[in-house]
Every structure is written in C-alpha cells, then in structure tokens.
Amino acid sequence: MTLKPFLLVLLALCVFLGCSSGLSKRPRNLGVTDGALAPCPQSPNCVSTRAEDEKHRVAPLSFSGSPADTMDRIVSLLMETPRVTLVTRTDHYLHAEVRSALFRFVDDVEVLIDEVEGTLHFRSASRSGYSDFGVNRKRIERLKKRLSSSLAD
C-alpha cells in the first residue's frame, strides 16, 4: 500500500499550493507615500534602501540622466527575469510581481527614482511567510549590479 502515502503527500502539496496563491493578495502599503516606499515589516523577508537596520538595509544606487530612460533600463532588465509581471510603471515609480518557480509565492519589487538626489531606491518583499532565505536581497543586489553595468554603457 505505498500508493496511500504518495496520495497524501500529493493532496497536501495541492492544498499548500492552493493556499499559497490565496495568501498572495496585493498588500495595501505598496506605492509611494510622502516621497518614500513603505518600510519593511519586522520579518526578515524584505529589503529596502530606506531601512535603517542591517537586516533589511540595501544601499541605494546613484544615477544620472533622464528618469524615463533610467526607468526604461530598469523595466528591460526586470523583464529579462523569469516570472516577472509588471504591475505599475511611471517615469519615477515601478511595481513588479515576481513568482517563485515551485510554490508560486509572490514577491513585490518596487523602484523609486529620486530625481533631486539622483538616487534609485529599492524595496523587495515577500507577501507571505517569515523568512525568504535571502531571496529578496539577492534579487535587488543582482538588479543593482546589472543596472550599474547598463547605465555605464
């Protein structure tokens, strides 16, 4: 009767996958408020250039040139990434959703261009769970590295 444990695991996986998509409603705190992206929650599954603690902090990136051209490059780089959906895009703000390959969990990636400071601000956060095993930090650091190379061209 080895089929029974297999079916139980399969059933549990289906329930889990169904729950993961149900838990991934878009947060209400996304976007720009008072010129800034939302702060990270206490959980370690978020990084932001506006965070003051090391657990959540990533450095902003300087840029020069037009915000629209810079945003075009950011969008182009993000769209090369698998499972990315562009949700909102203006000349100064971007929101994209990134789905994990296996369980289809959704992370929100935001970019804010501060034209006055010549700075790009980033925020990447998981919608569910507690830990993300550093996925959001790696995503933003990889994007910043690719963007730095792209802007230097």
Sine and cosine of phi, psi and omega as CSV:
sin_phi,cos_phi,sin_psi,cos_psi,sin_omega,cos_omega
0.00,0.00,0.77,0.64,0.03,-1.00
-0.98,0.18,-0.20,0.98,0.01,-1.00
-0.94,0.33,-0.54,0.84,-0.05,-1.00
-0.89,0.46,-0.76,0.65,0.05,-1.00
-0.88,0.48,-0.60,0.80,0.02,-1.00
-0.88,0.47,-0.69,0.72,0.02,-1.00
-0.91,0.42,-0.61,0.79,0.05,-1.00
-0.90,0.44,-0.68,0.73,0.03,-1.00
-0.90,0.43,-0.69,0.73,0.02,-1.00
-0.88,0.47,-0.67,0.74,0.04,-1.00
-0.89,0.45,-0.71,0.70,0.02,-1.00
-0.87,0.49,-0.65,0.76,0.01,-1.00
-0.91,0.43,-0.67,0.74,0.03,-1.00
-0.89,0.45,-0.67,0.74,0.04,-1.00
-0.89,0.45,-0.70,0.71,0.00,-1.00
-0.88,0.47,-0.71,0.71,0.01,-1.00
-0.90,0.43,-0.63,0.77,0.05,-1.00
-0.90,0.44,-0.64,0.76,0.02,-1.00
-0.93,0.36,-0.60,0.80,-0.04,-1.00
-0.89,0.45,-0.60,0.80,0.02,-1.00
-0.97,0.26,-0.51,0.86,0.03,-1.00
-0.95,0.30,-0.45,0.89,0.00,-1.00
-1.00,0.10,-0.05,1.00,-0.15,-0.99
-0.98,-0.20,0.66,0.75,0.09,-1.00
-0.93,0.36,0.58,-0.81,-0.04,-1.00
-0.89,0.45,0.80,-0.60,0.02,-1.00
-0.89,0.45,0.48,-0.88,-0.01,-1.00
-0.99,0.13,-0.23,0.97,-0.08,-1.00
-1.00,-0.02,0.15,0.99,0.00,-1.00
-0.96,0.26,0.43,-0.90,0.01,-1.00
0.95,-0.31,-0.18,-0.98,-0.07,-1.00
-0.96,-0.30,0.81,-0.59,0.07,-1.00
-0.80,-0.60,0.82,-0.57,-0.03,-1.00
0.80,0.60,0.63,0.78,0.07,-1.00
0.98,0.21,0.20,0.98,-0.05,-1.00
-0.65,-0.76,0.36,-0.93,0.12,-0.99
-0.98,0.19,0.33,-0.94,-0.03,-1.00
-0.89,0.46,0.52,-0.85,0.09,-1.00
-0.94,0.34,0.36,-0.93,0.07,-1.00
-0.97,0.24,0.50,-0.87,0.14,-0.99
-0.96,0.29,0.02,-1.00,0.01,-1.00
-0.93,0.36,-0.45,0.89,-0.02,-1.00
-0.90,0.43,0.48,-0.88,-0.07,-1.00
-0.99,0.15,0.25,0.97,-0.07,-1.00
-0.99,-0.15,0.57,0.82,-0.02,-1.00
-0.49,-0.87,0.60,-0.80,0.15,-0.99
-0.75,-0.67,0.49,-0.87,-0.02,-1.00
-0.41,-0.91,0.55,-0.83,0.08,-1.00
-0.96,0.27,-0.25,0.97,0.02,-1.00
-1.00,-0.05,-0.15,0.99,0.01,-1.00
-0.93,0.36,0.56,-0.83,0.00,-1.00
-0.98,-0.19,-0.35,0.94,0.00,-1.00
-1.00,-0.03,0.51,-0.86,-0.07,-1.00
-0.89,0.45,-0.50,0.87,-0.02,-1.00
-0.87,0.49,-0.56,0.83,-0.08,-1.00
-0.94,-0.34,-0.25,0.97,-0.17,-0.99
-0.98,0.20,0.72,-0.69,0.26,-0.96
-0.79,-0.61,0.52,-0.86,-0.04,-1.00
-0.97,0.25,0.61,-0.79,0.11,-0.99
-0.94,0.34,0.12,-0.99,-0.02,-1.00
-0.82,-0.58,0.74,-0.67,0.05,-1.00
-0.98,0.19,0.48,-0.88,0.08,-1.00
-0.56,-0.83,0.33,-0.94,0.15,-0.99
-0.70,-0.72,0.33,-0.94,-0.05,-1.00
0.96,-0.27,-0.16,-0.99,-0.08,-1.00
-0.99,0.16,0.64,-0.77,0.06,-1.00
-0.85,0.53,-0.62,0.78,-0.02,-1.00
-0.90,0.44,-0.69,0.73,0.04,-1.00
-0.91,0.41,-0.64,0.77,0.03,-1.00
-0.90,0.44,-0.69,0.72,0.02,-1.00
-0.90,0.43,-0.60,0.80,0.07,-1.00
-0.85,0.53,-0.67,0.74,0.00,-1.00
-0.92,0.38,-0.66,0.75,0.02,-1.00
-0.88,0.47,-0.73,0.68,0.01,-1.00
-0.87,0.48,-0.70,0.71,0.00,-1.00
-0.86,0.52,-0.71,0.71,0.01,-1.00
-0.92,0.39,-0.67,0.74,0.02,-1.00
-0.90,0.44,-0.63,0.78,-0.05,-1.00
-0.95,0.31,-0.23,0.97,0.12,-0.99
-0.98,0.20,-0.21,0.98,-0.02,-1.00
-1.00,0.07,0.72,-0.70,0.01,-1.00
-0.89,0.46,0.56,-0.83,0.13,-0.99
0.90,0.44,0.52,0.86,0.06,-1.00
-0.98,-0.21,0.72,-0.69,0.09,-1.00
-0.85,-0.53,0.83,-0.55,0.05,-1.00
-0.98,0.21,0.82,-0.58,-0.04,-1.00
-0.98,-0.20,-0.78,0.63,-0.05,-1.00
-0.67,-0.74,0.67,-0.74,0.05,-1.00
-0.52,-0.85,0.81,-0.58,0.18,-0.98
-0.81,-0.59,-0.10,-1.00,0.06,-1.00
-0.94,0.35,-0.30,0.95,-0.07,-1.00
-0.84,-0.54,-0.16,0.99,-0.08,-1.00
-0.62,-0.78,0.60,-0.80,0.06,-1.00
-0.66,-0.75,0.66,-0.75,0.15,-0.99
-0.77,-0.64,0.81,-0.59,0.05,-1.00
-0.76,-0.65,0.47,-0.88,0.09,-1.00
-0.95,-0.33,0.68,-0.74,0.03,-1.00
-0.85,-0.53,0.82,-0.57,0.00,-1.00
-0.98,-0.18,0.68,-0.74,0.07,-1.00
-0.95,0.32,0.47,-0.88,-0.10,-1.00
-0.92,0.39,-0.72,0.70,-0.15,-0.99
-1.00,0.10,-0.83,0.55,-0.11,-0.99
-0.99,-0.16,-0.03,1.00,0.07,-1.00
0.91,0.42,0.44,0.90,0.10,-1.00
-0.91,0.42,0.50,-0.87,-0.05,-1.00
-0.94,-0.35,0.73,-0.68,0.15,-0.99
-0.91,-0.40,0.56,-0.83,0.05,-1.00
-0.97,-0.25,0.80,-0.60,0.05,-1.00
-0.92,-0.38,0.78,-0.63,0.03,-1.00
-0.79,-0.61,0.59,-0.81,0.07,-1.00
-0.75,-0.66,0.72,-0.69,0.03,-1.00
-0.81,-0.59,0.81,-0.58,0.04,-1.00
-1.00,-0.08,0.87,-0.49,0.10,-0.99
-0.99,-0.16,0.99,-0.12,-0.08,-1.00
-0.91,0.42,-0.57,0.82,-0.02,-1.00
-0.91,0.41,-0.73,0.68,0.01,-1.00
-0.99,0.16,-0.28,0.96,-0.10,-0.99
0.92,0.38,0.65,0.76,-0.13,-0.99
-0.78,-0.63,0.60,-0.80,0.13,-0.99
-0.97,-0.23,0.80,-0.60,0.05,-1.00
-0.95,-0.31,0.60,-0.80,-0.07,-1.00
-0.79,-0.61,0.49,-0.87,0.15,-0.99
-0.53,-0.85,0.74,-0.67,0.07,-1.00
-0.67,-0.75,0.81,-0.58,-0.10,-1.00
-0.61,-0.80,0.60,-0.80,0.11,-0.99
-0.98,0.19,0.59,-0.81,0.03,-1.00
-0.99,0.17,-0.46,0.89,-0.06,-1.00
-0.69,-0.72,0.24,-0.97,0.01,-1.00
0.99,0.11,0.00,-1.00,-0.01,-1.00
-0.94,-0.35,-0.84,0.55,0.00,-1.00
-0.98,-0.21,0.51,-0.86,0.07,-1.00
-0.89,-0.46,0.13,0.99,0.00,-1.00
0.84,0.55,0.51,0.86,0.07,-1.00
0.99,0.15,0.16,0.99,-0.07,-1.00
-0.88,0.47,-0.71,0.71,-0.03,-1.00
-0.91,0.41,-0.65,0.76,0.04,-1.00
-0.89,0.46,-0.74,0.67,0.00,-1.00
-0.87,0.49,-0.64,0.77,-0.01,-1.00
-0.88,0.48,-0.75,0.66,-0.04,-1.00
-0.93,0.36,-0.67,0.75,0.01,-1.00
-0.90,0.44,-0.63,0.78,0.05,-1.00
-0.91,0.42,-0.69,0.73,0.03,-1.00
-0.88,0.47,-0.70,0.71,0.00,-1.00
-0.88,0.47,-0.66,0.75,0.00,-1.00
-0.90,0.44,-0.72,0.69,0.00,-1.00
-0.92,0.40,-0.61,0.79,0.00,-1.00
-0.93,0.38,-0.66,0.76,0.05,-1.00
-0.85,0.53,-0.70,0.71,0.03,-1.00
-0.90,0.43,-0.66,0.75,-0.03,-1.00
-0.92,0.40,-0.66,0.75,-0.02,-1.00
-0.95,0.30,-0.40,0.91,0.00,-1.00
-0.98,0.21,-0.35,0.94,-0.02,-1.00
-0.92,0.39,0.00,0.00,0.00,0.00
